Each structure stands twice: as C-alpha cells, then as structure tokens.
Amino acid sequence: MSAQNEGTMSTSTTGSAGSSGYVARPLVEGFPGKSSSHGAFGWSSLWLLDDGVRRVLIDAGQPAYIPLIHAGLERYGLTADDVTDVLLTHMHWDHVSNFPMFANATTWVGERELRWAAEQPSGTPFLPDLHVQELLRRTDRVGRMTAGQEVLPGIHAIDSAGHTPHHLAFYLDRTDEKRVFAGDAVKNLYELASGRVDSTLDLDASASTIVAMRSLLTDTGASLVPGHDVELRWEDGEVHRRHAPRAAIGFFADASTGEEDRSIG
C-alpha cells in the first residue's frame, strides 16, 4: 500500500495477546443490497477474531443485529461479556450502534474520525448522534486510534479515506491466513473489481484507496472482508467470492398465504 493510504505501520502494540494467532470467523456476513424506498439496508459485515486471550470484534453492527450477535457468540461458547475489544472502521450507524452492549470491551475509534463526526450537524445522514456523543463522553474503555498504528498485536490500522474522511481498515497478519477488514472503503465485490465506489464523500480518495487495497492484497496474499459482502479473494487481477452471499427474506404478500420465502441468493 502506498504511504499516502497506509501510513507507517508502528511496531508498538497495546496490551497483550495469545501466541497462537487469531482465528477469524464471521458472526454476521454482509450482504450487497440497497433499497431506495426504505433507506439503507445496513446489512454490514461483523467478524470475531479470537486468539484465546483477546476476542476482538471488527465493527459493532446495527441494532437489528443484537440477537444475531448473541446467537453468533453462543455458537463459540461466548457471551457479549467475553468480548475484549471492538474496533470501529468508521462512524456510520450500521457499523457503530451496538458497541455499548459489550460491557467489558474497549471500543477503539479513529481519533480523527470521531472528531470529524462530532463536528457534523445533528441529522447528518448515517451518523448516529447519540453514539458519537457517548464515545466522546466516556473516559473509560474507549481507545483512540490513528492510521499506521498496530492497535492490538497483529492488527494494524490503515488509512482508507473516501467513504468517510478518516475511515480506517484493519490488516490482520498474526493468523494462519492474512486478512484485510475493509469496512465501507470496499463495500462489495463490484467496488473492488471495478474501482467505482457507491456512497462516498470523496470519489477520488475512494478510488485511490481501492488501488492501494489491491496492491496490499497482491503483495501479501491476504483476503478481503468488505463492509457489505462475503469474504473476497483478489487473484491475478480478478475478484472472487469465497461463497455466494445470501439474504433470508420473508414477505407477507396477502391475507391468506402467510409468509413467503423471498430470499436472495
């Protein structure tokens, strides 16, 4: 990745971690859908990293994810109280909203991203005003990040501006398989493949971030977890999904038939 988009990765770390490396698993997989009639789907990716000492969430999800988060953690014998860290890619509602449910976790937020969000007027699209104010208010269990920092052992914050001015992605290198958690810097397969980004505050910055992401994937062999899609592989200039995305949707069409399966994928 270029210095402009990545910064210099620090060798300093915060806290401790197990020696075996992280196991990375999705709690909720993102889905690349939009709705012009009901606002954003907000079906974002939510992944858990676990090395036996730390249990780290990449983003916190939107409010409707709360039962899915509980169920996902239960699959691995965990509860919300077992989560030690929550790393936020950016300050949009579908990536931030549930951080208060992790009572024992430190929530990590970009210093410049939080400052920018706090300066926006109330009602700015996609910014959850109360969550922004709560992160500013808390004096305990909130950590501030900067691009280029090794936030936790083996987890590096990367400048990925565009979607928001100070968006951060995370590069995970202390694991059997390297990954980039791109948040909404790369929302889906189409954006990584085409370089054309939907819903961004800076088209040029987003395009530069996509180029830098491709270079990082090429150089490291990492896979990429987008903000609203399943895990992707970048191989020989082409993008491949690890598996097909799916959205389970029920629709009550009329008064007699009850719920009909209108799932996508």
Rosetta blueprint (number, residue, H / E / L):
1 M L
2 S L
3 A H
4 Q H
5 N H
6 E H
7 G L
8 T L
9 M L
10 S L
11 T L
12 S L
13 T L
14 T L
15 G L
16 S L
17 A L
18 G L
19 S L
20 S L
21 G L
22 Y E
23 V E
24 A E
25 R E
26 P E
27 L E
28 V E
29 E L
30 G L
31 F L
32 P L
33 G L
34 K L
35 S L
36 S L
37 S L
38 H L
39 G L
40 A L
41 F L
42 G L
43 W L
44 S L
45 S L
46 L E
47 W E
48 L E
49 L E
50 D E
51 D L
52 G L
53 V L
54 R L
55 R E
56 V E
57 L E
58 I E
59 D L
60 A L
61 G L
62 Q L
63 P H
64 A H
65 Y H
66 I H
67 P H
68 L H
69 I H
70 H H
71 A H
72 G H
73 L H
74 E H
75 R H
76 Y L
77 G L
78 L L
79 T L
80 A H
81 D H
82 D H
83 V L
84 T L
85 D E
86 V E
87 L E
88 L L
89 T L
90 H L
91 M L
92 H L
93 W H
94 D H
95 H H
96 V H
97 S L
98 N L
99 F H
100 P H
101 M H
102 F L
103 A L
104 N L
105 A L
106 T E
107 T E
108 W E
109 V E
110 G E
111 E H
112 R H
113 E H
114 L H
115 R H
116 W H
117 A H
118 A H
119 E H
120 Q L
121 P L
122 S L
123 G L
124 T L
125 P L
126 F L
127 L L
128 P L
129 D H
130 L H
131 H H
132 V H
133 Q H
134 E H
135 L H
136 L H
137 R H
138 R L
139 T L
140 D L
141 R L
142 V E
143 G E
144 R E
145 M E
146 T L
147 A L
148 G L
149 Q L
150 E E
151 V E
152 L E
153 P L
154 G L
155 I E
156 H E
157 A E
158 I E
159 D E
160 S L
161 A L
162 G L
163 H L
164 T L
165 P L
166 H L
167 H L
168 L E
169 A E
170 F E
171 Y E
172 L E
173 D L
174 R L
175 T E
176 D L
177 E L
178 K L
179 R E
180 V E
181 F E
182 A E
183 G E
184 D L
185 A L
186 V L
187 K L
188 N L
189 L H
190 Y H
191 E H
192 L H
193 A H
194 S H
195 G L
196 R L
197 V L
198 D L
199 S L
200 T L
201 L L
202 D L
203 L H
204 D H
205 A H
206 S H
207 A H
208 S H
209 T H
210 I H
211 V H
212 A H
213 M H
214 R H
215 S H
216 L H
217 L H
218 T H
219 D H
220 T H
221 G L
222 A L
223 S E
224 L E
225 V E
226 P E
227 G L
228 H L
229 D L
230 V L
231 E L
232 L E
233 R E
234 W E
235 E E
236 D L
237 G L
238 E E
239 V E
240 H E
241 R E
242 R L
243 H L
244 A L
245 P L
246 R L
247 A E
248 A L
249 I L
250 G E
251 F E
252 F E
253 A L
254 D L
255 A L
256 S L
257 T L
258 G L
259 E E
260 E E
261 D E
262 R L
263 S L
264 I E
265 G L
